[in-house]
Amino acid sequence: MKIEEKFTELKNKKQKAFMAHVYYKDPDKDFSEELIKTMIDSGIDILELGIPHSDPTSDGPTFIKACERSLRAGTTPKQVISSIKKIRKYSDIPVIVTTYFNIAYRYGIYKFIKDIKHAGADGLIIPEAVVEESDELLKTGKKYGIDIIFIIGPYSSGIRIKKITDNASGFLYVVSRTGVTGVKKDLGIETSATIIKIKKYTDLPLLVGFGISQPEQVKKIIQAGADGVIIGSAIAKIYENYIENRKIINKEECLDEIRKFVKKIREDIKNIFYQKK
Amino acid sequence: MNLYGGKFKMRLNTKFGKYGGTYVSELLMPALEELEAAYIRSKKDRKFQRELKMLLKEYAGRPTRLYFAKNLSEKLGCRIYLKREDLLHGGAHKTNNGIGQGLLAKYMGKTRIIAETGAGQHGFAAAMAGAFFDIKTEIYMGTKDIERQKMNVNRMKLCGAKINPVSLGSCTLKDAISECLRDWVANVKHTYYLLGTVAGPHPYPSIVRDFQKVIGEEVKEQILKKEKRLPDYILACVGGGSNAMGIFNAFLKEKKVKLIGVEPAGRGLNTKFHGAAICKGSPGIFDGALSYLLQDKHGQINESYSISAGLDYPGVGSQLSFLHDSKRVRFTAATDKETLAAFRLLAETEGIIPALESAHAVAYAIKISKGLTKENLIVINLSGRGDKDVFHAMKALGGKSDEN
């Protein structure tokens, strides 16, 4: 399903989006695939599937460890891309590939986008692909129908927001606070102001991410006018407690905990939205 | 001063050929735009330039000497001059950049400085700037480097800087830079990131080069005075490449002067244990820029290795990457073994103990001297002094130091 179709569907259902971010093959292939299925079954709307990098500079401690574990399991970009084909057999929710620039650069940007498209992906997030460095990504993305997702932060100026929104498609990844990925209790105070500012420039959906794990944060984000939330490290934080010697122990219990967490967030988003109407 | 929400956008070319650029999180772009604006302003600001010049002279001790190394020259059979950046306050060329960017941070009204360091020379330059300009300073340093550069750790602490040990990845310079980027992105409003080399996103490669180019400008003046001509060779070691860009920049247009960058070959270029990004790497995106890089076929960054912490970095400056492709600068490498021999030779012939980083350039001078005559003129950038390395080098030289 295309990203745009997903948002139309959600809009018709008066729902907001829930995107979940995981790094593939952390700590191994079997668990990773079951984790993805569990999350899809529990109601995520969009999957953000990460290809690990040795130096993930936009990630905090939880995802740094996730990248390390995945790389130790021998993950290659090709494996992650093939895994999308498997996911496609299971579900039609939008899949967005996320990785660092050098992975795509080394693979060849044109070939990378072509291959993820053929595997069934719908979008691409590269945290260091600021709009100035994204000509080839945008051109190839357009050709193959891969949405290039851009990040906007609390300090991005009007000029920058305009430049970004003029080129963006799919949705915008709004970072709720300055910093890296990772669970934080509070929310950037700038979130509401940032959302209002961006809405002046675009009708694209706005998903808010970085540091989100609490129902209270989800509520504030939705009430501030966002079209959905992105949760990543909070999920990795749950299963990392079940990792011993690079293997998941008590897998069923672990997946059950994740199922509950995802369903809870899904319900929270739903309830907040209905309360507001 | 609050420059955010303003009208900044990059005004300068962010690239050298295809290299360089701003491959960073969007969250850092406003800060890079603000930094570029301040950098452009500082170049035209007479007060800033006057203050910088005064500090370089009175505080840091510029100009540094261009010393004719008589004994070494006799031994090697050509005329060798040493640019004595090792005599600069702080013990290395890093002070030029520390003072320059420290002043910039002050003019920008920043209240906190962060910096990465490998050998601790840049960390010390940043700590020095923090103390001098009275700005709170935190230094990120890999735990492996903390172990091998203890003296500099203590020097930084004495200047009041806080050391943040980094125990990620290879626990060296690249990981310290990654942690700096993470810190900066979280504290971008008030924090100045004092990057130590000519790598990283625009405008750093230009800023650091401009604060270091005084080295080459002085060399040009000094050698013309002493020899009435330009040198045949200029040699500099290359990790990130700030001392090399610093001494090369004034000679880029002097096509007759051969510019040679010496990378760390570690245990040999055919092993996995080296840090020769240009000699053995390929272009890739790392630490905010496109440059030569040690990486695997999937684009994961390889760990570098060098006996000298300051050269132990898998990337290299973007302008140097460009100068390699355009063939204006030739890149070669010296092994740990050759470096230690050079370290020792300079100490024994001239009574000068070079930093292990700078000893790489001396090692290459020894190598090329075999084909040269008394007429040939070599300038080596002696970018730092070796006090910090004495313990480490003695250990590496092992029993050999007692044999002779």
Contacts between the chains, C-beta under 8 A, distances in Angstrom:
chain1	res1	chain2	res2	distance
A	53	B	299	7.7
A	53	B	300	6.7
A	54	B	169	7.0
A	54	B	300	4.1
A	54	B	301	4.7
A	55	B	169	6.9
A	55	B	174	6.8
A	55	B	175	7.8
A	55	B	178	5.4
A	55	B	286	7.0
A	55	B	287	7.9
A	55	B	301	5.2
A	57	B	25	7.5
A	57	B	178	5.0
A	57	B	181	4.7
A	57	B	182	6.4
A	57	B	287	7.7
A	58	B	25	5.1
A	58	B	185	7.5
A	60	B	182	7.3
A	64	B	168	6.5
A	71	B	300	6.7
A	76	B	298	5.5
A	77	B	298	5.8
A	77	B	299	7.6
A	100	B	285	7.8
A	100	B	299	7.9
A	101	B	23	5.4
A	101	B	285	4.4
A	102	B	284	4.9
A	102	B	285	4.4
A	102	B	286	6.1
A	102	B	293	7.7
A	102	B	295	7.0
A	102	B	299	4.2
A	102	B	301	7.6
A	103	B	298	6.7
A	103	B	299	4.5
A	103	B	300	7.9
A	104	B	299	7.8
A	105	B	284	6.3
A	105	B	285	5.3
A	105	B	290	7.9
A	105	B	299	6.5
A	106	B	284	6.3
A	106	B	295	6.9
A	106	B	297	7.3
A	106	B	298	6.3
A	106	B	299	3.2
A	107	B	298	7.7
A	107	B	299	6.9
A	127	B	25	5.5
A	127	B	26	8.0
A	128	B	23	4.3
A	128	B	24	5.5
A	128	B	25	6.2
A	128	B	285	7.1
A	128	B	288	7.2
A	129	B	23	7.5
A	130	B	22	5.9
A	130	B	23	7.4
A	130	B	24	6.6
A	130	B	25	7.8
A	130	B	26	5.4
A	130	B	29	5.6
A	132	B	10	7.1
A	132	B	14	7.3
A	132	B	21	7.6
A	132	B	22	6.0
A	133	B	21	5.5
A	133	B	22	6.5
A	133	B	23	5.6
A	150	B	26	6.9
A	151	B	25	6.9
A	151	B	26	4.3
A	151	B	27	7.3
A	152	B	26	6.2
A	153	B	25	7.7
A	153	B	26	5.4
A	153	B	27	4.0
A	153	B	30	7.6
A	154	B	27	7.9
A	155	B	4	5.0
A	155	B	5	7.3
A	155	B	27	7.1
A	155	B	30	4.2
A	155	B	31	7.7
A	155	B	188	6.8
A	155	B	189	7.3
A	156	B	26	6.2
A	156	B	29	7.0
A	156	B	30	6.3
A	157	B	4	7.5
A	157	B	5	5.9
A	157	B	6	6.1
A	157	B	7	6.8
A	157	B	8	6.5
A	157	B	9	7.9
A	157	B	30	6.3
A	157	B	33	7.8
A	158	B	5	7.6
A	159	B	7	6.2
A	159	B	8	7.7
A	159	B	9	5.7
A	160	B	9	7.4
A	160	B	26	7.7
A	160	B	29	6.4
A	160	B	30	7.2
A	164	B	26	7.6
A	175	B	26	7.5
A	175	B	27	6.0
A	178	B	27	5.4
A	178	B	185	5.9
A	178	B	186	5.4
A	178	B	187	7.3
A	178	B	188	5.4
A	178	B	189	7.6
A	179	B	27	7.7
A	179	B	182	7.5
A	179	B	185	5.8
A	179	B	186	3.6
A	180	B	182	4.9
A	180	B	185	6.3
A	180	B	186	6.8
